[in-house]
Amino acid sequence: MVKTSTHNIGISVEVKYWPNRSMPAENHYFFVYFVTIENNSDYTVKLTKRHWDIFDSTGEKRVVDGDGVVGETPVLEPGQKFQYNSGCNLNSDMGYMQGQYLLVNLMDGKEFNVPIPRFELVVPGKWN
């Protein structure tokens, strides 16, 4: 698991390789990632956008931008957490993701970015 905190917004990510949705013989590897966003600030925030950079060991880079996460634009009051999971496919057995969320402080309307720390996407046993 990787963790970070910026502007008192904590982000943690855990990743699992999903063999049932992968087809290694066809260069298709699927990973599920679990994200927890925790508002440790004194103000209410709303997550409005996401940005992902996805890197595959084949050299491919994909960029994903969109509104909210998993179809939601969650509002977190001080002390609240929001958890979700999503997935990512690669054409090789290793890569990584990183990105950022755009949040709005609902007290003053100011937007700010919170980085999502880099996390590895690696098939178990690859490093052996």
N, C-alpha and C positions, 0 to 999 in steps of 0.2 A: 504494500500500500504506500502511496505517496501522499504527502500533505503539504499545504502551504496556507499562509494567511496574509491577505493584503487588505488594507482599509478595514481591518477587523472582520473580514469575511473569510471564513475558513473553507478550504476546498480539500477534499480527500477523494482519492480514486483507487479502486481495487479492480484488477483485471483477471479474467479467467478465459482460458482457451476452451472453445466449445467444439469438441471432436464430432458430435452428432451433426453439426451443420457445416463441417469441413470436408473437403475432398482433396487430400494431398496429391493424389495421382493426377488431378486436374489443376494443380496450383491454386487451390482455393482454401484459405485458412480463415476461420471465423473466431472472433474474440468478443466477449461481453465485458463491458466495463460498468462499474457501480460507482456513482458519484454522490457524495454528501456535500451539501452547501449549508454552512452554518453562519447565521448572523450574530456575531459577537459585538456588534456596534450598539450605539444608543439610539439608533433611528431605524425606521422601517424602510426596507428596500424592495425593489421589484426587478427581477431578472428579465430583460427585454430582448437580448440578442446573444447569440453564441457564434464563436469562430473556432474552427478546428484546422490544424495542419496535421495531415496524416502522411507519414513517411514509411515506405516499404523498402526492404533491403535490396530490391531490384533496381532502386533508384527512382521509383515513381513517387511523386508528391501530389497529394490531393488537398484541396482547400474546400471546406464546407462552412457556409455562412447561413444563418437562418434566424427566425424569430423564436425566442424562448428555447425551451428544451422539451422534448417528447410531447409537443403540442400544447405546452403550458407556458405561461409567463408568471411564475410563482411570486407571491408577495410574502416576504419574511419579516415578521416583527422581531424586535430585539430578543435574542435567546432562542429563536426558532430555527429548525433544520428543515431542509427539503432534500429528499433522496429520490434518485431515479436510476434506471439502468438503460443502456442502449447497446448497440453492437457495431462492429467494424469488420470488414473483410479485407484480407491482404492477398497478394499474388505470391507471397513467399512466407516462410515460417517465422519471420521476425521483422519487426519494425517498431515504430513508436508513434504516439500522438501527443500533441500539446495544443494549447489554445488560450482563449479568454472569453469571459462573459462580460457583457455590458449591463450594468445595473444602474438604477435610478434611485437616488435618495428621495423618498417621498415627502420629506419635510421641506426641502428647499428646491427640489426638481433638478438637482445637478446629477449629471451622468458621470460614471467612472468605470474603468476597466478593472477586472480582477483576473489575473493570469491563472490558467489551469496548468498545473505542473506537468512536465514531461513524464509519461509513463510508457513502459516497454510493453510491446505485444510480441511475446515469444512462446513458441510451442514448448511445452515441458520436455526437458531432456536435451534441448538444442544446445545448451551451454556445456554439456558433458563431453 
